[in-house]
Amino acid sequence: MMSEPDLDPGLHEPMPDAAVESPESESLDQDNRLKPEFVRAVKDAIDEDDGARVYALCEKLHPADIADLFELLDEDERPRMARAISDLMGVEVIAELNDWVREALVEALPADVVADIAEQLDTDDAVAMIEDLDHDEQQAVLAELDPEDRAAIEAALSYPEETAGRLMSREFVAVHETMTVGDLIDFLREHRELPTEFWEVFIVDPMHRPIGTCALSWILRTPRNIPLHDVMVRDQTLIPATMDQEEIALRFQKYALISAAVVDEAGRLIGQITVDDIVHIIQEEASEDILRLSGAGDGDINEPILMTVRTRLSWLVVNLGTAILASSVVGLFQGAIAKFALLAVLMPIVSGMGGNAGTQTLAVVVRALATNQLTDSNTWRMIFRELRIAMANGFALGALIGGGTWLLFSNPLLGAVIGTAMVVNNLTAGLAGILVPVTLDRFRVDPAVSSAVFVTTATDTMGFFSFLGLAVLTGLA
């Protein structure tokens, strides 16, 4: 067992920190959320134009809590709060702000102020702040930057959105393999312009192409005279600058990476992506897929209302069209329904259960596609698996609804018809739930965006058709 050194008891006492709050403080509750009464106090101070009071309330907050406070305020209150706490509006607050809130605030600030903030941010955070500005505003901010910072940000903006070139940080440590461990330690101590936080040192060849990495733990525990090429890890995951952020996140997850080198088309090291960036990407991609399945757009409560309406309405119009298609199937059997009105009561059960079953399969398949669990190698196995599940569920539900209908209405034929229709529609739901997203993925269409519409149409149409069609074929109606 490892023993601890005998430290001075005073060293165990926590250092005072204005940003560290107790579990239940004046501003935060036990769940580390801003208390409603605290937010109301800030709002009241803003309404009264009491800037000193606003500053006093916000002074002890952590930058992340200040960012949360901005999101909880109304749009017209945010600029007034920003002016009241301008001294507290550091880069940490800007980096933590919601994208929509940050964009609105940045647009309200003069170009030279935005440039000052951008110069203090890491490159990836500065790009995230500037990329959403209008072209003219972007150019005005870029004109205020130092030439070196401007070149770095312009280079990042030249890459497509949500790619490694946009996300990467250009602050990293790279040295040549001719160094020894001692040379590297001296280099790290003597150069003051190196990044303040890093976990790995990249080893590059004369063409500045990464050939290995050295973790700081290895550097600290290795004798000074050992050459870096003897201790570096040559196997590494290189990220092309044009790689999509979702694929980057999958590689970090698969290979348990802490950081990874980003390379250009020639294989030269141009930046790095670290695991803290990946946490945000994973959260963003997961939320995006869930919201796209429902057609809810970005789903951000800070998104402009008009944009939200436009996004949701477009999918609702598509759903209206598919609903009309499903209802046209019902129209084919108007005569049967008129003869036996009980059909109209029971047919929504078949279509509704099919829709739920299809949604379950769809959610599993979209997730499998997003995480690379479903590939060309196992597509058929996945299809047969979901069909077996659909058949088992269909027979179970068919037996339940068929038996219940028989007992309730004393009509065994009606029970048999609805039970059989339930089996047919569950098989349709399982097949559509996997074939629709897989087909869309093959055509390079995001399956999370439009799969739900097609799957719902298939289950509604087949549910109505199978139930009403069987009723006619059996002479029930």
C-alpha positions as CSV (number, residue, x, y, z in Angstrom):
1,M,0.0,0.0,0.0
2,M,1.1,3.6,-0.6
3,S,1.7,5.8,2.4
4,E,0.9,9.4,2.5
5,P,3.6,12.0,3.7
6,D,3.1,13.6,7.0
7,L,1.6,16.9,5.9
8,D,1.0,20.0,7.9
9,P,-2.7,19.8,9.1
10,G,-3.2,23.3,7.8
11,L,-2.6,22.1,4.3
12,H,-5.8,20.1,4.5
13,E,-8.0,23.1,5.1
14,P,-9.8,24.2,1.9
15,M,-8.6,27.4,0.3
16,P,-11.1,30.2,0.3
17,D,-12.7,30.7,-3.1
18,A,-15.4,33.2,-3.9
19,A,-16.6,30.9,-6.8
20,V,-17.1,27.9,-4.6
21,E,-20.6,27.8,-3.1
22,S,-21.9,25.6,-0.3
23,P,-24.6,23.0,-1.2
24,E,-27.3,25.4,-0.1
25,S,-26.2,29.1,-0.5
26,E,-27.9,32.4,-1.1
27,S,-27.8,31.9,-4.8
28,L,-27.8,28.1,-5.4
29,D,-30.0,25.4,-4.2
30,Q,-29.0,21.8,-3.3
31,D,-29.1,20.8,-7.0
32,N,-26.6,23.6,-7.8
33,R,-29.2,25.6,-9.7
34,L,-29.9,29.3,-9.3
35,K,-32.7,29.9,-6.8
36,P,-35.9,31.5,-8.2
37,E,-35.7,34.2,-5.5
38,F,-32.1,35.0,-6.4
39,V,-33.1,35.4,-10.1
40,R,-36.0,37.6,-9.1
41,A,-33.7,39.8,-7.0
42,V,-31.4,40.3,-10.0
43,K,-34.4,41.1,-12.2
44,D,-35.7,43.6,-9.7
45,A,-32.3,45.3,-9.6
46,I,-32.1,45.5,-13.4
47,D,-35.6,47.0,-13.6
48,E,-34.6,49.6,-11.0
49,D,-31.4,50.4,-13.0
50,D,-29.4,49.5,-9.8
51,G,-26.2,48.4,-11.5
52,A,-24.3,48.3,-8.2
53,R,-26.9,45.9,-6.7
54,V,-26.7,43.7,-9.8
55,Y,-22.9,43.6,-9.6
56,A,-23.0,42.8,-5.9
57,L,-25.4,39.9,-6.5
58,C,-23.3,38.4,-9.3
59,E,-19.8,39.1,-8.0
60,K,-19.5,35.8,-6.1
61,L,-21.0,33.6,-8.8
62,H,-19.0,31.1,-10.8
63,P,-18.7,32.1,-14.5
64,A,-20.9,29.1,-15.4
65,D,-23.6,30.3,-13.0
66,I,-23.4,33.8,-14.5
67,A,-23.9,32.2,-17.9
68,D,-26.9,30.3,-16.5
69,L,-28.3,33.6,-15.1
70,F,-28.1,35.2,-18.5
71,E,-30.2,32.4,-20.0
72,L,-32.9,32.8,-17.2
73,L,-33.3,36.5,-17.9
74,D,-35.6,38.0,-20.6
75,E,-34.0,39.2,-23.8
76,D,-34.3,42.8,-23.0
77,E,-32.7,42.3,-19.6
78,R,-29.6,40.6,-20.8
79,P,-27.8,43.6,-22.4
80,R,-28.5,45.7,-19.2
81,M,-27.1,43.0,-17.0
82,A,-24.0,42.7,-19.3
83,R,-23.4,46.5,-18.9
84,A,-23.8,46.3,-15.1
85,I,-21.3,43.5,-14.7
86,S,-18.9,44.3,-17.5
87,D,-15.9,43.7,-15.3
88,L,-17.2,40.1,-14.6
89,M,-17.9,39.4,-18.3
90,G,-14.7,37.5,-18.8
91,V,-13.8,34.8,-21.3
92,E,-15.1,32.1,-19.0
93,V,-18.6,33.5,-19.0
94,I,-18.6,34.0,-22.8
95,A,-17.4,30.4,-23.3
96,E,-20.2,29.0,-21.1
97,L,-23.1,31.0,-22.7
98,N,-25.8,29.2,-24.7
99,D,-25.2,29.7,-28.4
100,W,-28.3,31.8,-29.0
101,V,-27.8,34.0,-25.9
102,R,-24.1,34.5,-26.8
103,E,-24.9,35.4,-30.4
104,A,-27.4,38.1,-29.3
105,L,-25.0,39.5,-26.7
106,V,-22.1,39.5,-29.1
107,E,-24.1,41.3,-31.7
108,A,-24.9,44.0,-29.2
109,L,-21.2,44.6,-28.4
110,P,-18.9,46.9,-30.4
111,A,-16.4,45.0,-32.7
112,D,-13.3,46.1,-30.8
113,V,-14.8,44.7,-27.5
114,V,-15.7,41.4,-29.3
115,A,-12.1,41.3,-30.6
116,D,-10.7,41.8,-27.2
117,I,-12.7,38.9,-25.8
118,A,-11.8,36.7,-28.8
119,E,-8.1,37.2,-28.2
120,Q,-8.4,35.9,-24.7
121,L,-10.3,32.8,-25.7
122,D,-8.9,29.5,-27.0
123,T,-9.1,29.4,-30.8
124,D,-12.1,26.9,-30.8
125,D,-14.1,29.1,-28.3
126,A,-13.3,32.2,-30.3
127,V,-14.4,30.6,-33.5
128,A,-17.7,29.4,-31.8
129,M,-18.3,33.0,-30.8
130,I,-17.6,34.6,-34.2
131,E,-19.0,32.0,-36.6
132,D,-22.6,32.9,-36.0
133,L,-22.2,36.6,-36.7
134,D,-23.3,38.1,-40.0
135,H,-20.6,38.4,-42.6
136,D,-20.1,42.2,-42.2
137,E,-19.9,41.8,-38.4
138,Q,-17.5,39.0,-38.7
139,Q,-15.2,41.1,-40.9
140,A,-15.4,44.0,-38.5
141,V,-14.3,41.8,-35.6
142,L,-11.6,40.1,-37.6
143,A,-10.2,43.5,-38.6
144,E,-9.7,44.4,-34.9
145,L,-7.8,41.2,-34.2
146,D,-4.0,40.8,-34.1
147,P,-2.7,39.4,-37.4
148,E,-1.7,36.0,-35.8
149,D,-5.1,35.6,-34.1
150,R,-7.0,36.7,-37.2
151,A,-5.1,34.2,-39.4
152,A,-5.9,31.3,-36.9
153,I,-9.6,32.2,-36.8
154,E,-9.9,32.7,-40.5
155,A,-8.2,29.3,-41.1
156,A,-10.7,27.7,-38.8
157,L,-13.7,29.4,-40.4
158,S,-12.6,28.0,-43.8
159,Y,-13.5,24.5,-42.7
160,P,-17.1,23.3,-42.8
161,E,-19.2,23.6,-39.6
162,E,-19.1,20.8,-37.1
163,T,-15.8,19.5,-38.4
164,A,-12.4,19.0,-36.6
165,G,-11.0,22.1,-38.3
166,R,-13.7,24.3,-36.6
167,L,-13.5,22.5,-33.2
168,M,-9.8,22.0,-32.8
169,S,-7.6,24.1,-30.5
170,R,-4.4,25.4,-32.0
171,E,-2.8,25.6,-28.6
172,F,-0.7,22.4,-28.2
173,V,2.9,21.3,-27.5
174,A,4.9,19.6,-30.2
175,V,8.6,18.7,-30.2
176,H,11.0,16.7,-32.3
177,E,11.9,13.1,-31.5
178,T,15.6,14.1,-31.3
179,M,15.0,15.5,-27.8
180,T,15.6,13.6,-24.6
181,V,13.2,13.6,-21.7
182,G,15.4,16.1,-19.9
183,D,15.4,18.4,-22.9
184,L,11.6,18.3,-23.0
185,I,11.3,19.0,-19.3
186,D,13.6,22.0,-19.7
187,F,11.7,23.2,-22.8
188,L,8.4,23.0,-20.9
189,R,9.7,25.0,-18.0
190,E,11.5,27.7,-19.9
191,H,8.9,28.6,-22.6
192,R,6.2,30.8,-21.1
193,E,4.0,30.9,-24.2
194,L,3.0,27.3,-24.0
195,P,-0.6,26.3,-23.3
196,T,-1.5,26.4,-19.6
197,E,-3.3,23.0,-19.7
198,F,-2.3,19.9,-21.7
199,W,-2.1,16.2,-21.1
200,E,0.1,14.9,-23.9
201,V,3.1,16.2,-25.9
202,F,3.0,15.4,-29.6
203,I,6.2,14.2,-31.2
204,V,6.7,15.3,-34.8
205,D,9.1,14.7,-37.7
206,P,11.0,17.4,-39.6
207,M,7.9,17.8,-41.8
208,H,5.8,18.5,-38.7
209,R,3.8,15.3,-39.1
210,P,2.9,13.6,-35.8
211,I,4.7,10.3,-35.3
212,G,3.9,9.7,-31.6
213,T,2.8,11.1,-28.2
214,C,4.2,11.2,-24.7
215,A,1.8,11.5,-21.7
216,L,2.9,13.8,-19.0
217,S,2.9,11.0,-16.5
218,W,5.5,9.2,-18.6
219,I,7.7,12.3,-18.9
220,L,7.7,12.9,-15.2
221,R,8.7,9.3,-14.3
222,T,11.3,8.7,-17.0
223,P,15.1,9.4,-16.5
224,R,16.3,12.6,-18.2
225,N,18.7,10.9,-20.5
226,I,16.2,8.7,-22.3
227,P,15.4,9.8,-25.9
228,L,11.8,10.6,-26.7
229,H,11.7,8.1,-29.5
230,D,12.3,5.4,-27.0
231,V,9.4,6.2,-24.7
232,M,6.8,7.8,-27.0
233,V,3.6,5.9,-28.1
234,R,3.7,5.5,-31.8
235,D,0.2,4.2,-32.2
236,Q,-2.1,7.2,-32.2
237,T,-5.5,8.2,-33.6
238,L,-5.1,11.1,-36.1
239,I,-8.1,13.2,-36.8
240,P,-8.4,14.7,-40.4
241,A,-9.4,18.4,-40.2
242,T,-12.5,17.7,-42.3
243,M,-13.9,14.8,-40.2
244,D,-17.4,15.3,-38.8
245,Q,-17.7,15.9,-35.1
246,E,-19.9,12.9,-34.6
247,E,-17.3,10.6,-36.0
248,I,-14.6,12.3,-33.8
249,A,-16.7,11.6,-30.7
250,L,-17.1,7.9,-31.7
251,R,-13.3,7.6,-32.1
252,F,-12.7,9.1,-28.7
253,Q,-15.2,6.7,-27.2
254,K,-13.9,3.7,-29.0
255,Y,-10.2,4.3,-28.2
256,A,-10.6,6.0,-24.8
257,L,-8.7,9.1,-25.9
258,I,-7.8,12.1,-23.8
259,S,-6.6,14.2,-26.7
260,A,-5.9,13.6,-30.4
261,A,-3.9,15.3,-33.1
262,V,-5.7,17.1,-36.0
263,V,-3.9,16.9,-39.3
264,D,-4.3,18.6,-42.6
265,E,-4.4,17.0,-46.1
266,A,-0.6,16.6,-46.1
267,G,-0.6,15.0,-42.7
268,R,0.9,17.9,-40.8
269,L,-0.1,18.7,-37.2
270,I,-2.3,21.7,-37.1
271,G,-4.2,21.4,-33.8
272,Q,-5.6,19.1,-31.2
273,I,-9.0,18.1,-29.9
274,T,-9.4,17.2,-26.2
275,V,-11.9,15.2,-24.2
276,D,-13.6,18.2,-22.7
277,D,-14.6,19.3,-26.2
278,I,-16.0,15.7,-26.9
279,V,-18.2,15.9,-23.8
280,H,-20.0,18.9,-25.4
281,I,-20.2,17.1,-28.8
282,I,-21.7,13.9,-27.4
283,Q,-24.3,15.9,-25.5
284,E,-25.1,18.0,-28.6
285,E,-25.3,15.1,-31.0
286,A,-27.5,13.0,-28.6
287,S,-29.9,15.9,-28.1
288,E,-29.9,16.7,-31.8
289,D,-30.9,13.1,-32.8
290,I,-33.7,12.9,-30.2
291,L,-35.2,16.3,-31.3
292,R,-34.9,15.5,-35.0
293,L,-36.9,12.3,-34.5
294,S,-39.7,14.5,-33.3
295,G,-39.2,17.3,-35.8
296,A,-38.7,19.8,-33.1
297,G,-35.7,21.6,-34.6
298,D,-32.9,22.6,-32.2
299,G,-35.3,22.4,-29.3
300,D,-33.4,25.2,-27.5
301,I,-35.7,27.4,-25.4
302,N,-33.6,30.4,-26.3
303,E,-34.1,29.9,-30.0
304,P,-36.1,32.7,-31.7
305,I,-39.8,31.9,-31.7
306,L,-40.2,32.5,-35.5
307,M,-37.4,30.1,-36.3
308,T,-38.9,27.4,-34.0
309,V,-42.3,27.8,-35.6
310,R,-40.9,27.6,-39.1
311,T,-39.0,24.4,-38.2
312,R,-41.9,22.6,-36.4
313,L,-44.5,23.7,-38.9
314,S,-42.6,22.3,-41.9
315,W,-42.7,18.8,-40.3
316,L,-46.3,19.2,-39.1
317,V,-47.3,20.0,-42.7
318,V,-45.6,16.8,-43.9
319,N,-47.3,14.9,-41.1
320,L,-50.6,16.4,-42.3
321,G,-50.0,15.0,-45.7
322,T,-49.2,11.5,-44.4
323,A,-52.3,11.6,-42.2
324,I,-54.5,12.4,-45.2
325,L,-52.9,9.4,-47.0
326,A,-53.8,7.1,-44.1
327,S,-57.3,8.5,-43.9
328,S,-57.8,7.8,-47.6
329,V,-57.3,4.1,-46.8
330,V,-60.1,4.3,-44.3
331,G,-62.2,6.0,-47.0
332,L,-62.0,2.8,-49.1
333,F,-63.9,1.0,-46.5
334,Q,-66.7,3.5,-45.7
335,G,-69.3,0.9,-46.6
336,A,-67.9,-1.7,-44.3
337,I,-67.7,0.8,-41.4
338,A,-71.3,1.9,-42.0
339,K,-72.5,-1.7,-41.8
340,F,-70.5,-2.5,-38.7
341,A,-69.8,0.7,-36.7
342,L,-67.7,-1.1,-34.1
343,L,-64.8,-1.2,-36.7
344,A,-64.4,2.6,-36.3
345,V,-64.1,2.1,-32.6
346,L,-61.4,-0.5,-32.7
347,M,-59.2,0.4,-35.8
348,P,-57.3,3.3,-34.0
349,I,-56.0,0.6,-31.5
350,V,-54.3,-1.3,-34.3
351,S,-52.7,1.7,-35.9
352,G,-51.8,3.3,-32.6
353,M,-50.0,0.2,-31.3
354,G,-48.2,-0.2,-34.6
355,G,-47.0,3.3,-34.4
356,N,-45.6,2.8,-30.9
357,A,-43.9,-0.4,-31.9
358,G,-42.4,1.3,-35.0
359,T,-41.1,4.1,-32.8
360,Q,-39.4,1.7,-30.5
361,T,-37.6,-0.1,-33.4
362,L,-36.8,3.3,-35.0
363,A,-35.1,4.6,-31.8
364,V,-33.0,1.5,-31.5
365,V,-31.9,1.6,-35.1
366,V,-31.1,5.3,-35.3
367,R,-29.0,5.0,-32.1
368,A,-27.2,1.9,-33.6
369,L,-26.5,3.9,-36.8
370,A,-25.2,6.9,-34.9
371,T,-22.8,4.8,-32.7
372,N,-21.6,2.6,-35.6
373,Q,-23.2,-0.5,-34.1
374,L,-25.2,-1.1,-37.2
375,T,-23.1,-1.4,-40.3
376,D,-23.2,-3.2,-43.7
377,S,-21.7,-6.3,-41.9
378,N,-24.7,-6.9,-39.6
379,T,-27.7,-5.2,-41.3
380,W,-29.4,-8.5,-42.2
381,R,-28.8,-9.9,-38.8
382,M,-30.4,-6.7,-37.3
383,I,-33.4,-7.0,-39.7
384,F,-34.1,-10.7,-38.7
385,R,-33.7,-9.8,-35.1
386,E,-36.2,-7.0,-35.2
387,L,-38.6,-9.1,-37.2
388,R,-38.5,-11.9,-34.5
389,I,-39.1,-9.3,-31.8
390,A,-42.0,-7.8,-33.8
391,M,-43.5,-11.2,-34.4
392,A,-43.3,-12.1,-30.7
393,N,-44.8,-8.8,-29.6
394,G,-47.4,-9.0,-32.3
395,F,-48.7,-12.4,-31.3
396,A,-48.7,-11.4,-27.6
397,L,-50.6,-8.2,-28.3
398,G,-52.9,-9.9,-30.8
399,A,-53.8,-12.6,-28.3
400,L,-54.6,-10.0,-25.6
401,I,-56.7,-7.7,-27.8
402,G,-58.3,-10.5,-29.7
403,G,-59.3,-12.3,-26.5
404,G,-60.5,-9.1,-24.9
405,T,-62.5,-8.2,-27.9
406,W,-64.1,-11.7,-28.0
407,L,-65.1,-11.5,-24.4
408,L,-66.2,-7.9,-24.4
409,F,-68.3,-8.0,-27.6
410,S,-69.1,-11.8,-27.6
411,N,-67.8,-11.9,-31.2
412,P,-65.0,-14.5,-31.8
413,L,-64.6,-13.5,-35.5
414,L,-64.1,-9.8,-34.6
415,G,-61.5,-10.9,-32.0
416,A,-59.7,-13.0,-34.6
417,V,-59.7,-10.2,-37.1
418,I,-58.3,-7.6,-34.8
419,G,-55.7,-10.1,-33.4
420,T,-54.5,-11.0,-36.8
421,A,-54.3,-7.3,-37.9
422,M,-52.2,-6.6,-34.7
423,V,-49.7,-9.2,-35.8
424,V,-49.5,-7.9,-39.4
425,N,-49.1,-4.3,-38.3
426,N,-46.4,-5.2,-35.7
427,L,-44.4,-6.9,-38.4
428,T,-44.9,-3.9,-40.6
429,A,-43.7,-1.6,-37.8
430,G,-40.6,-3.7,-37.2
431,L,-39.7,-3.9,-40.9
432,A,-40.4,-0.2,-41.5
433,G,-38.6,0.8,-38.3
434,I,-35.3,-0.7,-39.5
435,L,-35.6,-0.4,-43.3
436,V,-36.5,3.3,-43.4
437,P,-33.5,4.6,-41.4
438,V,-31.1,2.2,-43.0
439,T,-32.2,3.2,-46.5
440,L,-32.0,6.9,-45.7
441,D,-28.5,6.3,-44.2
442,R,-27.4,4.6,-47.5
443,F,-28.5,7.7,-49.4
444,R,-26.6,9.9,-47.1
445,V,-29.7,11.4,-45.5
446,D,-29.8,11.8,-41.8
447,P,-32.2,9.1,-40.6
448,A,-33.0,11.0,-37.4
449,V,-34.6,13.8,-39.5
450,S,-37.3,12.2,-41.5
451,S,-37.6,8.5,-40.5
452,A,-40.4,9.0,-38.1
453,V,-42.7,10.4,-40.8
454,F,-42.3,7.4,-43.1
455,V,-42.5,4.8,-40.3
456,T,-45.7,6.4,-38.9
457,T,-47.3,6.5,-42.4
458,A,-46.5,2.8,-42.9
459,T,-48.0,1.7,-39.6
460,D,-51.1,3.9,-39.9
461,T,-51.8,2.8,-43.5
462,M,-51.1,-0.9,-42.9
463,G,-53.0,-0.8,-39.6
464,F,-56.2,0.5,-41.2
465,F,-55.8,-1.6,-44.3
466,S,-55.1,-4.9,-42.5
467,F,-57.9,-4.5,-40.0
468,L,-60.6,-3.2,-42.3
469,G,-59.5,-5.5,-45.2
470,L,-59.7,-8.6,-43.0
471,A,-63.1,-7.5,-41.8
472,V,-64.3,-7.4,-45.4
473,L,-62.6,-10.6,-46.5
474,T,-64.1,-12.6,-43.5
475,G,-67.6,-11.2,-44.2
476,L,-67.6,-9.4,-40.8
477,A,-68.8,-6.2,-42.5
